[in-house]
Amino acid sequence: MRPFDEGVDLWPGRRPRWPKAALDPIGTVLLTGGLFALLHGIIEGPSRGWGAPGVLGGFGLGLGLVAVFIAYALRAERPLLDPRVFRVATVRAGTLGVGAAFLALFGLFVNAQYLQDVKGYSTLLTGFAIAPLAVGMGVMGACAPALTGGILAGLPATGAGLGSGLNSAARELGAALGVAVIGTVLNSHHALRSAADFTAGLAIGYRILAGILAAATIVVAATWRTPAPVALEKVSR
């Protein structure tokens, strides 16, 4: 009977009313600009100095724009992202988990450079050496549906687009931060004039990434809940 019931639900007279999508140019500019400024500060810090006006200005501008975005989104009728959705435990945990996983994953992009420049591997041998990473990626892939499902679990069917957007944004932001963090650590701890410098800097960077991933895992495990989906209107109150 279930296929019949679902077919009836799609009948024109019983079709659910989905909220109309709306663009939010103000929110897009504020949030994108804030994240860009923060990443600029992280990337430029090692070369210009963490106390340089341009770096401090980047952090200040980024935090300011994000704060303005939050204040704006709390009052906008159809914001790009309503911060109140993070009241739902699975939305918070799922978003953090996805972001941390991609942060750690994209932090590994320097593996190929290490194997070729430090270990002297050929391009073909480097590919074979990196191949075992597929095992870890397979494990991560098996866990990904739970994290993605966690983001969607706390939202109603009408919030599927929002949940999908959060999942994609967490992946992209995590990837950008992973590249920025490992690059920043490499540049700030060593001049990279020798293979030993590169190896030492890489070890520090990987420890930092591992620490971030471990902390995120603990937070996700400690805060994970499985609530019943709630209406967006209730989440926004």
Backbone torsions as a table, in degrees:
resi	resn	phi	psi	omega
1	MET	NA	-20.6	-175.2
2	ARG	-61.2	-45.6	177.5
3	PRO	-58.5	-36.6	178.8
4	PHE	-65.4	-43.6	-179.9
5	ASP	-62.6	-41.7	180.0
6	GLU	-66.7	-35.1	177.4
7	GLY	-64.9	-39.0	177.9
8	VAL	-65.2	-37.2	-179.9
9	ASP	-63.3	-26.7	179.9
10	LEU	-88.5	-2.4	176.9
11	TRP	-61.3	139.4	-174.1
12	PRO	-48.5	-38.6	-177.4
13	GLY	-71.6	-21.0	-177.1
14	ARG	-115.1	9.5	-177.8
15	ARG	-68.3	132.0	-179.6
16	PRO	-65.5	149.5	179.5
17	ARG	-92.0	112.8	179.8
18	TRP	-88.0	141.5	178.4
19	PRO	-65.4	140.7	-179.6
20	LYS	-69.0	134.4	177.9
21	ALA	-75.0	147.7	-179.8
22	ALA	-141.5	142.2	177.0
23	LEU	-76.2	151.5	178.8
24	ASP	-132.2	77.5	-176.6
25	PRO	-62.5	-36.3	-179.5
26	ILE	-64.7	-49.0	179.1
27	GLY	-62.6	-37.7	179.6
28	THR	-63.1	-44.9	-180.0
29	VAL	-65.0	-43.4	-178.0
30	LEU	-64.7	-50.1	-176.0
31	LEU	-70.3	-44.5	179.5
32	THR	-63.6	-43.9	178.7
33	GLY	-62.6	-40.5	179.1
34	GLY	-64.2	-45.6	179.6
35	LEU	-66.4	-38.7	178.2
36	PHE	-62.3	-43.4	-179.3
37	ALA	-65.2	-39.5	178.3
38	LEU	-64.8	-44.2	177.7
39	LEU	-64.1	-36.1	177.2
40	HIS	-60.3	-44.1	178.8
41	GLY	-62.9	-41.6	-179.8
42	ILE	-64.8	-42.6	-175.6
43	ILE	-74.2	-40.1	-174.9
44	GLU	-84.9	-13.3	-177.9
45	GLY	-55.0	-48.8	-177.2
46	PRO	-62.5	-38.1	-175.7
47	SER	-83.0	-38.3	-177.5
48	ARG	-92.5	-19.0	-174.6
49	GLY	100.5	136.1	-175.3
50	TRP	-67.6	-19.1	178.5
51	GLY	-96.4	4.0	-179.4
52	ALA	-65.3	143.8	-178.8
53	PRO	-56.2	-39.8	-179.5
54	GLY	-64.8	-36.2	179.8
55	VAL	-73.5	-49.4	177.9
56	LEU	-62.0	-37.5	177.3
57	GLY	-64.2	-37.5	177.3
58	GLY	-62.7	-45.5	178.3
59	PHE	-64.6	-43.5	-179.7
60	GLY	-64.1	-44.8	179.1
61	LEU	-64.0	-42.2	-179.6
62	GLY	-62.1	-48.6	179.8
63	LEU	-64.0	-38.4	179.2
64	GLY	-64.5	-44.6	179.9
65	LEU	-65.7	-39.1	177.7
66	VAL	-64.9	-40.6	178.1
67	ALA	-63.9	-42.4	178.0
68	VAL	-64.5	-38.9	178.1
69	PHE	-61.2	-44.2	-179.8
70	ILE	-61.4	-45.6	179.1
71	ALA	-62.5	-40.6	178.8
72	TYR	-66.8	-45.2	-176.1
73	ALA	-64.8	-30.2	179.8
74	LEU	-69.6	-17.7	-177.7
75	ARG	-112.0	-16.8	-177.3
76	ALA	-71.4	148.8	-179.9
77	GLU	-71.2	-43.8	178.1
78	ARG	-133.2	78.2	-177.0
79	PRO	-74.2	160.7	174.9
80	LEU	-57.4	-41.4	177.9
81	LEU	-149.8	119.9	177.5
82	ASP	-83.6	114.1	-178.0
83	PRO	-58.4	-20.9	-176.6
84	ARG	-71.5	-12.6	176.6
85	VAL	-65.8	-20.7	179.9
86	PHE	-77.6	1.6	170.3
87	ARG	-67.9	-25.5	179.9
88	VAL	-77.7	125.5	-172.9
89	ALA	-60.0	-43.9	-177.2
90	THR	-69.9	-28.5	176.3
91	VAL	-67.2	-45.8	177.6
92	ARG	-61.5	-50.5	-175.9
93	ALA	-65.6	-43.5	-179.4
94	GLY	-64.4	-43.1	179.5
95	THR	-64.1	-44.6	178.5
96	LEU	-63.5	-42.7	-179.1
97	GLY	-63.5	-45.1	179.2
98	VAL	-64.0	-45.5	-179.8
99	GLY	-61.8	-43.5	-179.5
100	ALA	-66.5	-38.5	179.8
101	ALA	-62.6	-43.5	-179.4
102	PHE	-75.7	-27.7	174.0
103	LEU	-61.1	-47.6	179.6
104	ALA	-67.6	-39.6	-178.0
105	LEU	-63.0	-47.9	-176.8
106	PHE	-76.9	-14.8	172.7
107	GLY	-69.9	-13.5	179.7
108	LEU	-85.2	2.7	-173.6
109	PHE	-64.6	-20.4	-179.2
110	VAL	-83.3	-0.9	178.1
111	ASN	-57.2	-43.9	-179.2
112	ALA	-62.1	-41.2	178.8
113	GLN	-64.2	-40.2	178.7
114	TYR	-63.6	-46.2	-177.1
115	LEU	-65.6	-35.9	-177.6
116	GLN	-84.1	-46.0	-174.3
117	ASP	-82.6	-32.8	-177.2
118	VAL	-96.9	-48.9	-177.6
119	LYS	-84.6	-16.2	178.3
120	GLY	78.4	21.8	-179.7
121	TYR	-72.7	149.3	171.9
122	SER	-76.2	170.4	179.7
123	THR	-61.0	-42.5	-179.6
124	LEU	-65.4	-45.4	-179.4
125	LEU	-66.1	-34.6	176.4
126	THR	-61.3	-41.9	177.7
127	GLY	-60.3	-42.9	178.0
128	PHE	-66.3	-37.2	-178.8
129	ALA	-67.9	-32.7	-179.1
130	ILE	-82.3	-18.8	-175.6
131	ALA	-52.2	-38.9	179.6
132	PRO	-60.3	-18.3	176.4
133	LEU	-60.1	-22.2	179.5
134	ALA	-61.4	-28.7	178.2
135	VAL	-64.9	-48.0	177.9
136	GLY	-63.6	-38.3	177.8
137	MET	-65.8	-33.4	176.6
138	GLY	-64.9	-40.2	177.0
139	VAL	-64.2	-43.6	178.3
140	MET	-63.1	-38.7	178.3
141	GLY	-63.6	-32.8	178.3
142	ALA	-70.9	-28.4	179.6
143	CYS	-86.4	-22.2	-175.0
144	ALA	-58.3	-42.0	179.8
145	PRO	-59.3	-33.8	178.7
146	ALA	-66.5	-40.8	179.3
147	LEU	-68.0	-45.7	178.0
148	THR	-63.1	-42.6	177.2
149	GLY	-62.8	-33.0	177.4
150	GLY	-64.5	-37.7	177.5
151	ILE	-64.1	-42.3	-177.0
152	LEU	-79.1	-23.8	-173.4
153	ALA	-64.2	-33.9	-177.9
154	GLY	-86.8	4.1	-178.8
155	LEU	-118.1	148.8	177.1
156	PRO	-72.9	175.2	-179.2
157	ALA	-59.3	-33.4	179.8
158	THR	-70.5	-12.8	178.5
159	GLY	-99.7	14.1	-179.0
160	ALA	-61.0	-39.2	178.7
161	GLY	-64.5	-41.1	177.5
162	LEU	-63.3	-43.9	179.2
163	GLY	-62.9	-41.8	177.7
164	SER	-63.8	-40.0	178.3
165	GLY	-65.0	-40.3	177.3
166	LEU	-62.3	-42.5	179.3
167	ASN	-61.0	-45.9	179.7
168	SER	-66.3	-42.4	-179.7
169	ALA	-64.2	-39.4	178.6
170	ALA	-63.1	-40.1	178.4
171	ARG	-63.9	-48.2	-176.2
172	GLU	-67.1	-42.6	-179.7
173	LEU	-67.8	-40.8	177.3
174	GLY	-61.5	-42.4	178.8
175	ALA	-62.7	-44.8	179.7
176	ALA	-63.0	-41.3	179.3
177	LEU	-68.0	-37.3	178.9
178	GLY	-61.1	-45.9	178.0
179	VAL	-64.8	-42.7	-178.6
180	ALA	-65.2	-42.2	-177.1
181	VAL	-66.3	-49.7	-177.5
182	ILE	-66.1	-37.8	177.7
183	GLY	-66.7	-39.5	179.2
184	THR	-65.2	-43.8	-179.8
185	VAL	-64.0	-43.0	179.3
186	LEU	-60.6	-42.6	-176.1
187	ASN	-77.4	-28.8	-174.6
188	SER	-87.5	-25.9	-176.3
189	HIS	-95.0	-23.2	-177.0
190	HIS	-146.0	149.5	176.9
191	ALA	-76.9	-8.6	177.5
192	LEU	59.7	36.0	178.9
193	ARG	-85.7	-10.2	-179.0
194	SER	-143.5	166.8	177.9
195	ALA	-63.4	-34.5	179.4
196	ALA	-65.4	-39.8	177.6
197	ASP	-61.7	-45.9	-178.8
198	PHE	-62.5	-44.2	-178.5
199	THR	-64.0	-43.3	179.7
200	ALA	-64.9	-43.6	178.3
201	GLY	-64.7	-38.7	179.3
202	LEU	-64.9	-39.6	179.2
203	ALA	-62.3	-42.0	178.4
204	ILE	-64.9	-43.8	-180.0
205	GLY	-61.4	-41.7	179.9
206	TYR	-68.8	-33.2	175.7
207	ARG	-65.0	-39.4	178.5
208	ILE	-65.2	-45.6	178.6
209	LEU	-61.8	-41.1	178.9
210	ALA	-64.1	-38.8	178.0
211	GLY	-64.7	-42.4	178.1
212	ILE	-62.8	-44.4	-179.4
213	LEU	-65.1	-40.6	179.1
214	ALA	-64.8	-43.4	179.1
215	ALA	-63.1	-42.7	178.8
216	ALA	-63.8	-38.6	179.1
217	THR	-62.7	-42.1	179.1
218	ILE	-63.5	-44.4	-179.4
219	VAL	-63.9	-44.3	-179.9
220	VAL	-62.1	-45.9	-179.0
221	ALA	-64.9	-35.2	-176.9
222	ALA	-78.0	-26.6	-174.9
223	THR	-106.5	0.7	-176.2
224	TRP	-66.4	130.2	175.7
225	ARG	-136.3	163.9	177.7
226	THR	-126.6	77.0	-178.9
227	PRO	-81.7	161.7	172.8
228	ALA	-72.4	146.2	179.0
229	PRO	-56.5	141.1	-180.0
230	VAL	-119.5	159.3	179.4
231	ALA	-71.7	146.5	178.9
232	LEU	-60.6	-32.9	179.8
233	GLU	-63.0	-37.9	179.6
234	LYS	-71.3	-37.4	178.8
235	VAL	-64.4	-33.7	-174.1
236	SER	-81.7	-6.6	-178.2
237	ARG	-82.3	NA	NA
